[in-house]
């Protein structure tokens, strides 16, 4: 398998049948000029779009009615002439004309209604259509056979570098084909778990059949099924040769969504790339531009987390590339060319593990608190060796089964440390703790909110009086643990019959019998779901409480850097090059209307960085400048980075 290219563009071409002269002004030289201007080594081109149209003379599908050339062939050949790969895009779940001409191909909900995305089935032709509005199709029966036949046709007609199948892994379907399929497998369609099992089987069958066609002719082809990368479950990834993480930071989750996903997919053993956009908002925005400074910062952050880069564009229906777009992307990719050797093909390197629970608010909230506190981490893979982590954090959602709990008990017995938030230590029925945490579970919170009072052991930066928690704590009775913080409950929940002032009811004068934070040996538990509380409310007090509790168990971080809370840091280990690379990032995103915007990029000066690794660091230099830094004569390698402008790679070499 080839290495995934590092500087890509995903070139959308969803083109209505109402638009004339499709591809008329495509020019090979102009296309090649755009690719070279953008410093690209890969560009995704379209075989079939969401309107159901194909951009070559297909015998299987439907060519765009206003296309008079083999546009796909010309794009692939023009790209190859200048050494640029051209993987092929093919839509699966959204295909508008197919949905209208074959309503039996549209996925169905359990009640028989159509499965749609932002689509009003009762809308009239002149009603305004929302963005990203489609009927969902099911990859079964005749529709699946069409897609397989067209995949085969594409492989016969073109040199195939790869395939990008889009809009995959939708909800379970109850169309006639799926109902018959479930019956044939002896599954009861009325049982949700059976419908989910069949849905997984259906998609895995689709992936296997497509891959068999492609790889029989092009064994080096890259293949990705878009949709699965949004789900942290290996069963959705069996057909992927790599991952493309569609995280548009401006409008889809912000700039802190990508790091946790990158760290998860870094553990899969496959290449991965980050996907952002050249546009101000998101896909399908013609004429929208992101400033080149923002694109450069985003690309540098992708590399900092070990990821290849991809930026989305959309080709004008006339086939002419927008050169201003490729100037902007080129400014970013010129920098990527200089630093990519210091980010790719390495491994995250931290001794703090985050055990993800599948709850976005809990997982992302904990990760945000860590990143804002400049604490590096890895995402724990329960199948890997846990003892390499000094400490593991369970983020707050219920996540353990008996085998997982035994893994963690074994980890504790070997000297590991745990920090457990909220419901993460409970069994699936939420009736008892699965971990020996020195407490007996007594039930859910009795009040919708409550207050915390900390002890002297964890009071750094925290007020001495009770402070508000926006959700209540689980209740635990201590058996052989010590309390580090107490709960104060309110006099009553706020209702029309019982209320006080404008918002929440004040606290009572006596601590509740159940604690807010407790510790037994190498395990510290926090009764509140501080991750989700922080994700939703962002109070610095909650972040400080979590960090103080973490420091009870986590004392030897591998890397330390003094950055503002909006700064980000990541360590990559590249053993083949005998070096560690500490990536420092700082460009605070600003909320502008409905988008997050990178505009101000203030410099940071004289940033201390310390790295504690087993090897003896022999020199430290900045990339790409090569400037050497003075190396402190201590157990840990200590340097001062003179300036960080957006991004700075700091290379700690242990080569002889």
Beta strands, then each sheet from edge to edge (+ up, - down):
strand 1: 7-12
strand 2: 42-48
strand 3: 53-54
strand 4: 62-63
strand 5: 88-91
strand 6: 116-117
strand 7: 134-135
strand 8: 162-166
strand 9: 222-225
strand 10: 243-246
strand 11: 272-277
strand 12: 308-314
strand 13: 347-348
strand 14: 352-355
strand 15: 378-379
strand 16: 391-394
strand 17: 417-421
strand 18: 439-443
strand 19: 450-454
strand 20: 467-469
strand 21: 475-478
strand 22: 482-489
strand 23: 515-520
strand 24: 523-526
strand 25: 559-561
strand 26: 568-574
strand 27: 579-586
strand 28: 590-592
strand 29: 595-597
strand 30: 604-611
strand 31: 619-623
strand 32: 628-629
strand 33: 637-644
strand 34: 646-653
sheet 1: 9+ 8+ 5+ 2+ 1+ 12+ 11+ 10+
sheet 2: 3+ 4+
sheet 3: 6+ 7-
sheet 4: 13+ 26- 27+ 34- 31+ 32-
sheet 5: 15+ 14+ 16+ 17+ 24+ 23- 22+ 19- 20+
sheet 6: 18+ 21-
sheet 7: 25+ 30- 33+
sheet 8: 28+ 29-
end
